[in-house]
Amino acid sequence: MTSWQEIERKYYMQTVRRQPVTIVRGQGTRVWDENGKEYLDFTAGWAVNNLGHCHPAIVDAIRAQAATLMQTSNQFYTVPQLQLARVLVENSCMDRVFFCNSGAEANEGAVKLARKYGRLHRNGAYEVITALNSFHGRTLAMVAATGQPHYQENWKPLPQGFVNVEYNDLAAIRSATTDKTCAVLLEPLQGEGGVNVPAEGYLKAVRQWCDQQGLLLMFDEVQTGMGRLGTLFGYQSFDVEPDVMTLAKGLGGGVPVGAFLAKQQAAVLEPGDHGSTFGGNALTCAAAYASAQFIIDNDVPARAKTMGAYLKKGLEGLKARHSYITDVRGMGLLLALEFKAEISAKVLPACNQEGLLLNAVRPNAIRLMPPLTISKEEVDQGLERLERGLGKVV
Ligand SMILES: *Cc1c(COP(=O)(O)O)cnc(C)c1O
């Protein structure tokens, strides 16, 4: 126990069960703790550092922007915000964007937009259908949207207007649809809920249902966006275009920035409807613009696809050798390994000791989401460390 960890116990709100590792520096796929011990970071700041830690393109952009202009009121135009807006719109199926500061806030904005849409086009419909095992954030409304009872129980009464239905089940969406429904909000691939891949044809069928009923289809791409699944946006991996999409996590490459984007016919917000003091801030947008431009110019999503397939093959090798591994799933560099027993809480510290940082996405499953710039050697080394860590637990 180092002094920083004691200070945390004394002063910090005890909302997270942390691993006993104090990270002081990062470079690429690696981070170092205060004792100089090196780790491969397969958490990537929670699927945030898509270009790895301290990527020079992002660091240079932040340095230059910090010395030029950090924040103005959104009453004025600023260049980085509009550069980022253009690059996101021109490289997606969307027509307009609004910037905020986090994933939860991006989804809140998308839900406000959906309610406005319902008011204008569906007789005041306001209800949003979401999926069980989803994750949409921690604000009160997003807790209601998040279909996981253990995130909801303590905070009742929850805001109304959300219906949680079974994932991968079109019939459940159909029967939950009423005159009150204005939108369906889904992650194209569920992240925090356990890395759950959509069934073949599910998202296309939901798209058809939304078209038929006049509902907005909204994809929460906070985790899947910016290359993680092997395409710039997750929807491209499934060949289904949403009407509205939210981004955060990987968007800023490490700085807090979120966004919601909409197609023209869904872009119903008007002056005064929505706002954010820091949203679209020059500093965070300069970082996000540098990151997005680098991802696009260097086809980083293609690299995520190749390295993801390589890592997945390695994980399947582990599964073939060890009967306590029951499943390997995911896409691109958003992967999970499931165990026969609930051993995640033991796997994490054992792997940390071996120099590998992981996430316990379920009591019986770990999630692997390294930077998209990871090398083949780093994948190999990560797999070796993982197997050694697992060997100490089972
Ligand atoms: C992490 C996450 C969020 C919440 O983002 P915050 O920035 O923590 O508010 C929302 N949706 C998905 C799919 C996420 O993975």
The ligand as an SDF file (V2000), in Angstrom:
LIG
                    3D

 15 15  0  0  0  0  0  0  0  0999 V2000
  -18.9120    4.3480  -21.2790 C   0  0  0  0  0  0  0  0  0  0  0  0
  -20.1840    4.3730  -21.9960 C   0  0  0  0  0  0  0  0  0  0  0  0
  -21.1340    5.3910  -21.7680 C   0  0  0  0  0  0  0  0  0  0  0  0
  -20.9500    6.4470  -20.7160 C   0  0  0  0  0  0  0  0  0  0  0  0
  -19.9110    7.3140  -21.0300 O   0  0  0  0  0  0  0  0  0  0  0  0
  -19.3640    8.3190  -19.9030 P   0  0  0  0  0  0  0  0  0  0  0  0
  -18.3660    9.1600  -20.6590 O   0  0  0  0  0  0  0  0  0  0  0  0
  -18.7600    7.5050  -18.8150 O   0  0  0  0  0  0  0  0  0  0  0  0
  -20.5200    9.1210  -19.4480 O   0  0  0  0  0  0  0  0  0  0  0  0
  -22.2850    5.3840  -22.5200 C   0  0  0  0  0  0  0  0  0  0  0  0
  -22.4990    4.4330  -23.4450 N   0  0  0  0  0  0  0  0  0  0  0  0
  -21.6150    3.4660  -23.7000 C   0  0  0  0  0  0  0  0  0  0  0  0
  -21.9020    2.4580  -24.7620 C   0  0  0  0  0  0  0  0  0  0  0  0
  -20.4320    3.3880  -22.9850 C   0  0  0  0  0  0  0  0  0  0  0  0
  -19.5640    2.4070  -23.2020 O   0  0  0  0  0  0  0  0  0  0  0  0
  1  2  1  0
  2  3  1  0
  2 14  2  0
  3  4  1  0
  3 10  2  0
  4  5  1  0
  5  6  1  0
  6  7  2  0
  6  8  1  0
  6  9  1  0
 10 11  1  0
 11 12  2  0
 12 13  1  0
 12 14  1  0
 14 15  1  0
M  END
$$$$
